[in-house]
Amino acid sequence: MTSEWRRELNGWLQEHMLATSAVISIISGFMFFIGMIGQWYSDSSIAPTAILDFLGDWDIWVLIIGLIIFCFSLYYFWNTRNNMSRFEEMISTSSKKEFQKNWTELEQLARYQLPIEYRKRVDKAREKFGLK
């Protein structure tokens, strides 16, 4: 049961990785902002007093957790964009020799790190170059 649930979650995350990391970055950025305001600028006129009163002395933990999650989600977003651009660079070749040289890395990126549409593009390119 849990392995099936985990597999479905991993599949969903792989398909929606950019959107998920962007949303998590926004939420954790807001957490970091609230924690920073609560820790150092709580007397400011722009401070959201209702939120800060609700948090009480927990604002330092909101700051720390927000910063950690923000860093991880930005790294995940950057890594995904980097994989996408590397994939585009490798698949745009018109040379069969160059494609065969990059084929293993293309397969790994498309299968495990990018959405399913990239697997379809690798299959089309493989057919184009006459590979099995």
N, C-alpha and C positions, 0 to 999 in steps of 0.2 A: 504494500500500500504506500509506504513512504517513498520507496524508490520510484514508483510510478508518478507520484505527486512531484517529486524532485525533478524527474525527467521532463514533465510537462512544464514546470516552472523554468527550468533551464532553456527549454525550447522557446518559451514565450519571451524570456529575457534576451535570447539571441536575436529574435526577430525585432524586438523593440529596444535595442540597447542604446541608441542615441537619445531617443525620447525619454527613456527611464533615467539615464544619467543626467540629462538636462533638467528634468523635474526635481530629482534629488539634489542637484547642485543649487537650484533656486531655493528649495526648502531649507537646506542646510546653510546656505548663505544668509537667509533670513534669521535662522537660529543664531548664527554667529553675530549678526548685527544686533539682535536683541540682547544677547549676552554681553556684548561689548558696551552697549548703551547702559545696561543695568549695572555693569561693573564699574565703569569710569564716568559716565555722563548721566547718571540717574537724576540729577538736579536740573538738567537742561530742559528748555521749553519744548524741544522736539521729542523728548522721551515719552514713550507710550506708557503712561502711568498705570493703566488698568492691567496691562500684561505684566509689567514689572511688579505690581502689587501681588498678582497671582503667583508669580515665580518666587517671590520673597528672596531668601538667601541662596536659592538654587541657580541664580543667574550665572555664576561662574561655571557650573556644570553644563548649562546650555551653551555657553561660550566654547568650552573645551570640546564637547560632543559635536557641536555645529562645525567647528574648525576641522576636526578629524574626518567627519563625513564629507565635508566640502572638499577636502584634499583628495580623498579616495574617489569621489564621484567625478572630479575634474580630471584625475588621472585616467579613469575609465573612459570618459568622453574623449580625451586626447588620444588614448590608445586605439579606440575604435576608429576615429578619424584617420589616424596614421595607417592603420591596417587597410582602410578603404582606399586611401590614396596610393599605398604600395601595391594593392591589388590592381587598381586602374592602370598604374604604370606598367606592371608586368603583363597584363592581358592585352594592352594596346599594341603589342609588337606584331609586326607582319612577317617576322622570320620564324620558320618552323624550328630551327636550331635554338633560337633564344627562348621560344615557348617551351620546348622540351627541357631546357636548362632550368627554367623556373616552374615547371609543372608541379613538382612535389610541394613547393611552398604555396603555390596557388591553390592546390587541393586542400592543404592544411588550413589556410585562411578561409576558404569558402566553406569548408565543412564544419569547422569548430569555432570560428570567431566572427563570421559575418552572416547576415540573413540569407535565407534560402535562395533569393534571386541571384546571388553571386554563384551558387552552385550551378544554377541553370546556365549562367553565362560561361562558366568553365566548360560545361558539357557542349555548348555551341561552339566554343573555340576549339575544343578537342575534335569535334566533327569537322570543323573547317580545315584543320591541319591533317586530318585523316588518321588520328590516333584512337586507340581503343580505350 
